[in-house]
């Protein structure tokens, strides 16, 4: 970003930004084997602000080899859970101590509002702290047959975990995979999103300072079709954890199939927020505004389809549109900003194409273009379409931006049919004061996660994942421990051996 651009826009560039980012393999920062790089753009100006090493198969091979050596020869998988826990707690301490710098870089790199980026940095620390505690407190099953047999479950780390992460809240979502993968004794190769590699580059220094052994953590930057594809197809990577688009998840599923890899995939969403006539209307408006416009709308669990019972529909739309118009769009570094800049011009073009499409599929009641005063960069005004038909593309397809569709319904049955009328099934939000309806509806809706009279508040002990096109498998709490470990059943005879005898001479 030039000084002139910064002065013209009021945009702030963090101090001491690097001008290039390398891979981190076997304890060292290295360039790509072929020397290739790619541009990383500032999402406010769309100017290149650094070059990142562009990984290919050769770089993935080196990273996997290092991780494999660290797994087979190094101390990490053989350390006691308490010893690994101490390292993870030191990682959490370091992340917490650097939260403001992490948030500053994340906000600059991704366009997230600084206040929300700060919250994500602190959540990253909490993710490590949670799994550091969980592996020490973890207990496994034992089954006894008194006097005859005892059977127990032995958990073992699996090997090299391939972690492929997205560009929305990248640092936090990296921690969500790194925490349990490392806690359970695996080694890792991380392939972060190419749009947002800046914060991922900080993990190496944090891990070194915390005492993580050499080779346990490796990072290769690059594009999904090159670095990501090589990681998925590598025969020495038995696990792939992926967060991203459903179409990419399908490709990974197919490419991993010949190797019978373990897969955990959290994919796209088009989550419904269902507001019944007996709901607390003001609370529902607040929550659904936050649910689709926080994190710039770039969140997989966004309640981007709002279904409203007809008795309160007009009032809800009026209140919602008025409040959406008051959502503060601003530069990512400003404390008062509620919606910042979308991550990349490619994504901006995609979102704006849906905004234009929505003008033919619904009634525009807020937004619909660039916010006033932001003539450049990837800024989109919070946009609200009402009276959207269930067969509209803006009702069916994931937009992943600050765009919401509102649709009326009459009965509980119609609401459920509308809620389930997409290929996705990640999250759902239900607003009602009827306790029986709340439970019956939540259990019938096609969603991996449901929030009743609440916005998206996570409990790290609970499973995270979706159904249908929204994912495969679950992580979170013990589900993460399950995914990153092999469960081995061990059977011990305590008394006389009770074998059928074959071939005994009479």
N, C-alpha and C positions, 0 to 999 in steps of 0.2 A: 504494500500500500504506500503510495507516494504521500509526502507531506501535504501536497496540495489537495489530494483526495481526502485525507484525514481532516484537514481544516474545513473543507467544503461540506463534509457530511456530519462533522461532530463525532465521528467514530473514533474510538480509542484503541490503539495498538498496545498490547502488553509489552513491558520492558523485557529485554534479554531473550527475545524470540530466537530460536535457532534458524539457520537458513537452509538446513538439510536434516533429514532424519534417516538413520540407518536401521538395518536389522540388528537383532541381538541374538547371537547364537553361541552357545557354549561359553557364556560369561564374557563375551566381547562384542562390541559394536562393529559391524562389518557392512561393506557395500554389497550390492548384488554381484553374483559371480560374473554376470555379463556387463556389469556397470550401469544397467538401465535405471532410470528414475521416472517419476511422474510428478505433475504439478499438483500442489494442494492450494485450494482457493480460500480466500477470506470471504465468508458468505455475505458480508455487508457490501463489499465493493466488487466481488467476483474477480479480484486481482490475485495473481499467484503470489503467495508469500513464503513458500518454501518448496524444496524438492525432497521427495521421499524415495528411498530405494524401492525399486519395483521387483518383487520376488517372483521367481519362476520355479520350475521343478527342481533345478539344481540347488536352489537356496533351501527349499523345503526338505530335500534329501539331507542336506547338512544339518538342519535344525532337528529333524527326526533322529538322525544318527546320534547327535549330542544328547537328546532327551532319552534315547534308548540306552546309551551308555550310563547316564545318570541313574536310570531305573535298575539296570542289571548289576552295575558295579558300585554305585554310589550309596551313601548312607540314608538318603531320604526315605525310601520305602520301608527301611528296617528300623527307623527311629520309633521310640515309644510314642503313643498318641500325645502324652503330656509334652514331650520334647517338640513335636511338630506344632502343638498348640501354642507354645511360647513364641515360636517364630511368627505364627499368624497374628498373635496379639501385638508383637512388635511392628508388624506390617500395618495393623490397624492404628497403632499409635502414631506411626509416621504419616499415614494418610490424614489422620485428624490434625496433626500439627501443621500440615501443608494445605489444609482445605481451601484457604482463600486463593492461594496460587493455583491449585488444581482447578478451582472454579473459574478463575480468570482465563486460564488457557482453554478450558472446555467451552466456555461461553464464546470466546473469540473464534475457536475452530468450528463450532457447530451452529452458532447463532442463538443458542439458548439464552434466555434472560439470566443475568448473573445471580439473582436471588434463587432461582430454581436450580442452576448449576451448582450452587453452594450446597443446597439440600442433597443433590445427587452425590457430591463428593463425600458428605457425611454418611450417606447410606452405604457407600462403598466401604468405608471403615467398619460400619456395623455388620456388613456381610461377612467380612473376615473374622470379626469378633464372635459372631454367631456360630460359625463353623469351628472356630478354635475351641469354643465351649462344648459344642455338640460332640466332637470326637472324643473328648475326655469323659463326658457323661454317658456316652452311648453304651447300651447294653444289648446283647444278642440273645436269641432264643436258646433255651435248653429244654429237652424233653426227656423225662425219666420213666423207665419201666422198672419199678423197685425190684432190686435183687437180680435183674436180668440184663438191663441195657441202659445206657445213657447216650443221648444224641444231642449234639450241639452244632451251632452255626459258626463257622469261622469266616471272617471277612478278609479279603486280600485286595490290595490295589491291583488294577488291571494292567497298567503299562503307560504308554504315551497317549495322552488325551489331546485330540485336535479340537481347538476352540475357535469358532468363527463368529465374530460379533458384529453388531450393526452400528450405524452412525448416529442413532438417536440415543442420548444419554450414554455415550460409549464407555466412559470410565466406570460408571456404576455397573453397567451390564457386563463389562469384562470381569469385574470383581465378583459378580454373581456366579460366574463359571469358575474363575480362578480359585476362589475360596474353597469350595468343596472338592475340586479336583486335587488341589495341593493338600488339603487337610487329610484326605484319605490315603495319601502316600504316592499318588501318581506323579509323573512328570508331564510337562505340557508344551505344546506349540500353539501359540496364539496368532491368528490371522485377523487383525482388526480391519474395520471398514476403510476403504481407500479414501472416502470423503473426509474422514476425521481421524488421522493417525497421530495427532499431536499428543493427546493425553496418554495414549497407550505407550508412547516412548518413555514415559516417566516411570513405568513399573520396574524397569531394570534396576535403576538406582535405588528405588525403595526396597526391592527384594535383596539386593546386595547388602545394603545397610542393615537389614533385618536379620541377615545370616542365612538366607536360603542357599543351599549348596549349588555349586557351579553345574550348569547343564539342566537343572530342574525346570527352569523357565526359559523359554526361547520364543522369539517374536520375529515373524516374517511379514513385512508389509507387502501390499500388492493387490491385484485385481482378483475377483472371485474366479473368473474363467481361467486364470493361470495359477496363482498361488493357492487359492482356495480349492480348486479342482485337484491339484497335485496332492494337497493334504488329505482330501477325502479319499483319493485312490491309493494312498500309500499303504503298502501291506503291513508295515510295522506300527500303524496307528489303529488300534482296535476300537477306539471310541471317538465319536464326533458329536459335539454339542454345538448346535447352530441356532441363531436367532436371526430372522429376516423374512423375506417375502415368501409366500406360499409357493410361487412358481419356482423359486430357487430351491426351496425345500424338496420339491418333487424331483429336481435334477440330482440333488444330493442323495435322495433315497435310491434312485436308480443307479448312481455311480458307486454307492457303498454296497449295494446288494451282492455283487460277486464276492466280496470279502466278508460278508456276514458280520458287518460291524455293528456295535451297539450305537444306537442313534437316539438323541434327544433333540427335538426340533420345536421351537416356539415360533410360530409363523404369523400370518396376517390376521386381521380381525375387522369386523364391521359390527361392533357390539351395540345391542339395543339398550336404551334407557327407557323403561316403561313407567309412565306416570299415570296413576289412576286418579279418579275424581276425588277420592278421600285422602289424597296425599297432602302433606305439608307443602303448599305450593311454593312459598318463598324458598324453603330449603331445597326443594327439587330444582328450582331455577338456578340457584347458586351452585349446586353440585353438578348439574349438567352443563353449565357454562364452564366450570373448572374442568370437567371431565373431557371436554373436546378442545378447549383452547389452551390449557396448560401444556408446557413443553412444545409450544408452537403447533399443537395438534399432531405432532410427529410421535405418536405413542400407539403401541399395538392395542392397548386396552381402551382406547378412546370410545366414549359412548356417542358415536357419530350418527346413530339413527335414534331419534327421540320419538317414541310412540306415546301419544297423549289421548286420554279418554275425551270423547266429544263434548261432554258437559263443561269441561274447563279448557277446551282446546283454544278458543279465541283469546281468552284471558292469558293463557300460558304463552302463546305465540307473541302477543303484544309485550308482555313483560320480558320474555326472553330476548326478543329483537332489540328492545330498548337497552337492556343490560349489555348485550353483545356490542352495541355501538359505543358503549362506554369503556370497553376493555382497552387498556393502554398499550398501544403498539409503540415500540421505541427501539433505540439501539441496545444491543444485548448487554453492554456494560453498565447501563443505567439502572439504579436500584428500583426505580418505579415501573420499569418495563414489565408488562405481563405477557405480551407476545413479541418475540424478536424476529430475527430473519430466518427464513428457511435455509436448510443446510447447503444447498448447491443449486446452480442455475438449471441443471437438468431436472431436479425435483421441483423447483419453482415452476418450470414450464408444464410439468405434469399436473400439478395442483391447479394452476390457472386454466388448463384445458378443461378440468372438471368444473371449475367455476363458470366458464362460458357454457359448457354443456348444461349445467344446472339451471341456467336462465331459460332453457327450453323445456326443462323437466319439472320445474317447481316455481313457486312465487318467491322472488327475492325480497327479503324483508330486512336484511342488514348486510353491509359489506358489498362484495361483488367485484373487487378489483384491488388496486393498490391503495393503501391508506394515504391520506392527505399528508404531504410534506416528505414523502419517500419516493422520489422519482427514479431511483436506481437501487440496485441490490435486490435481494430475494424476499421482499416484504409483501405479505398478503393480509388485507383487512379481514378480521373475523367475519365470516360469511355464513348467513343463515337462509336456508330455503324452507318454506312452508308448503303444505298441500302436495307433498311428494308422493307419487304413486309407487307402490311396492315393486313394480317392474322397471322403474327408472334405474339408470346406471348409477346415479349418485346415491341411490338406496342400496344397491347391490354390491358395488365395487369399493375397495379400500382406497381412499384418497390420501390419507396420511398427512393431512394438513388442517388448518383452522377452518374447516367447512363442515356444516351439519345439516342434516335433512330431518324435517319434522313431519310426521304423518298422523292423522287421527284414527281412532278405533272406537268401537261401540261396546263390545262385550269382552269378557275375559278370554273366551275362546278365540275371538278375532285377534286380540293382542298377542296371544301365544303363537298363533299361526304367522302373524307378521314378524314376531321376534325370531322365529325359527326359519324364516323365509330368505336365507342366504346360505352360501356354501361354507360360511365361517361359523365358528363356535368358540370364541375365546372367553369373553366376559359378558355379563349382563348386569344391569342395575334396575332394581325394582323399587318403586315408590308407592307405598300404600300404608294405611293404618289398620288394615284388616289382617290380623295375624294368620288366620287360616289361609287366606288367599296368598299371602306372602310366601308361606312355606310350600304350598301346593304348586304355585307358579314357578318358584325358583327351582324346584325339583323336576319340573317338566320342561324347562327351557333348555335348548341345546347350547350349553356353555360350560367350559371347564371351571369357571369361577363366577360366583354371583355375589353381589353386594345388595343388601336390603336396607333401604333408607340411609344410604351412605355413598360417599364417593369412593374412589379406589384407595383404600387403606390396607396395606399389606401386613400380614403376620408371617414372619419368615419361617415359622414352623409348618405352615400349610402348603399343600401342593400348588404349584404354579404351572399351568399349561392349558391347552384347549382341546376341543374335539373337532371332527370333520376337517376342513381345510386349514384349521388354526393350529394344528400341531400333532406331534407324535411323542407320547411319554410326558412325564411330569418331573420337574425339579422343585427344590424347596424342602427344607427340613430333612427328614429321613429319606425322602424320595431322592434327594441328591446323593445321599450316602449309598442308597441302593444302586443308582446309576453308575457311580464311579468305583464300585467295588464288585468283585466276584463273591458270591455267597456259596460257601462250600459246606456241605453237610458232612459231619464226622460222626460215625457210629461206633460205639465201644461196647463189647459184651462184658458184663460184670459177673455172670454166673456160668453155668454149664453151657457149652456151645450146643445149640439146638439145630443141627443140620440134618436134612434128609440124607440118607446114605445111599448112594448109587454104586452099583457094582460090587457089593459086599458078598463074599462067598458064604454059602449056607453052612 
